[in-house]
Amino acid sequence: MTAPIDDPELRLLCALITAAPDGPTLRAAARGADWARLQSVSARHRVDGLVHATLTRWPGLAPDAVAQSFAARAQRQTMRALHQVKLLTELLPLFDAAGIEVMVLKGPVLARRFYDSLGQRQTFDLDLLIRPEDVDAAHAQMQGARFELPDEDDLPENGRDMRLHLKADFQYTRVADGAVVDLQVRPSGNARLLSWRADQMFAVSDQDQSFPVPVTTLRDVEHLFYVIVHGAKHGWFRLKWLMDMDHMLRRCALQDLDRLPELARLSGTTRMLATSLRLRRMLMGPGPGDDLMHEREVDPVLLRLMLRCIIDDPAPVVARPGDLPGVLMRFRMGMRLRPGLGYKLQAFEQRVVQRSDIAALGLSLRWRWVYWMMAPFRRMRGLFRPRDRSV
């Protein structure tokens, strides 16, 4: 397997994090590698834990100092994952006592079900899904657990419908231990990208009994599809999500994988799924799922844009000051993910209107044209400032 990129460290990284690493491929990719740069690239893509696991399986592949560095990073990630499990045991009973149904997405659930250890999958926050009507009750529980929202994510009456129309999540932080919880009311900010409602997701849920408390999550193939949509909407700028897809494809039951094309067809995301599967094969080699979609369903332009997002260092994760080319590239990619005027209109709104705009203006959904007119002017001063490369 050879990744279709000229970056030798990125090629080596792809070989290290595949679910089925191959000795000869690894040794060939490691020859002449800049291991110091590989550590930097791995940190950017948040895959240190799995790199450490692969280096442990093939001792001598990396210099001792590099192997020790990855071991230390993996240990820190394991501690963070254990802290997230502890957080689940704290929050889920609180929500349950308040009558709020909660679904856990990605995070420790993926690590437990699809990896050999919790520390192999790096996580930053805990993703929890609730029903939209439970937002206020959940907010009260989070405050009771000493979590806080940033000012622009607060829940004022003015503009709430616009806030929930464009932004599907609320990111809570707790100063005492640095915990971060992403509370979501739907699986995607753009409701037309993945139109699943919370009640539909709970209808295809599964109970994971491997944690100290029962954890509700999606069934494996639906969870895989959710991960693919999540990675694609971000342009796969972190290899971590492509790594998730690779591991889940190889560990899901083959008969379940046959449902993926139907899930894509029902949600209008056939092009996105086919292109994402092709991207995974290009970077990580042949595997299950390669024959699920027809080659003609792959969008070559979207594929090139996704590769650019992966290769960019650092990738244009958000619209940074002075990063007009990155903004335009991500806007173009977002517009190609799914056909349909409704989707494209909301994708345009999400690129133009920021959370700070919603917090500052506080207008209802029927006044959204005001956001379209004012938001570019509110951002223009920052957009054309020199870009800070240290971010």
URZI-V797861 format. One line per field, one symbol per residue. ss: DSSP state (H for helix, E for strand, - for the rest). phi: phi as a letter, one per 20 degrees, with the letter a starting at -180 (. if undefined). psi: psi as a letter, one per 20 degrees, with the letter a starting at -180 (. if undefined). Layout:
ss=???
phi=???
psi=???
This chain:
ss=-------HHHHHHHHHH-----HHHHHHHH----HHHHHHHHHHH--HHHHHHHHHH------HHHHHHHHHHHHHHHHHHHHHHHHHHHHHHHHHH-----EEE-HHHHHHHH---HHH-----EEEE--HHHHHHHHHHHHH---EE-HHH------HHHHHHH--EEEEEE----EEEEEE-------------HHHHHH-EEEE------EEEE-HHHHHHHHHHHHHH-----HHHHHHHHHHHHH--HHHH--HHHHHHHH--HHHHHHHHHHHHHHH----------HHH--HHHHHHHHHHHH------------HHHHHHHHHHHHH----HHHHHHHHHHHH--HHHHHHH---HHHHHHHHHHHHHHHHHHH--------
phi=.cffceefffffffffdffcfdggfffffefmfefffgffffffelcgffggfffffcfnfdggfffffffffffffffffffffffffeegfffffemdecdedllfffffeccfbfffdfcdcdecdcfgfegfffffffffemecdfgfdfdfffnffffffececcdeccfgcmfccdeddbfbgefefcefegfffffdecddeedgcfdebffgfffgfffffffffemlfdfgfffggfffffdffgffffeggfffffemdgfffffffffgffecnfagnfdfcfgfefeffffffffffffgcefffcfegmdfgffffffffgfefbfoffffffffgffeedgfffffelefffdffffgfeggffeffffdfgfefff
psi=ppqlqiohhhggghhhjqimqpghgghghipjqnhghhhghghhilkhghgggghhhmqihqqghghhghghghghhghgghhhghhghggghggghjkoppppqbchggghhjriqhiiopqgroopprqhijggghghhhhhjkqqqqgijrmqgpjghhghghojqpoqqohgjjqppooqiriqgoiigojprghhhhhkrqpojirhqppprqqghhgggghgggghhjjkipighhggggghhiiqphhhhiighgggghjkkggggghghhgghhhjrqaqihjhqqhiipohghghhghhhghpoqqmgrnqpjlgghghghggghhihprphgghghhgghhgprhhgghhhkqrhikhhhgghhghhhighhhjqppoii.
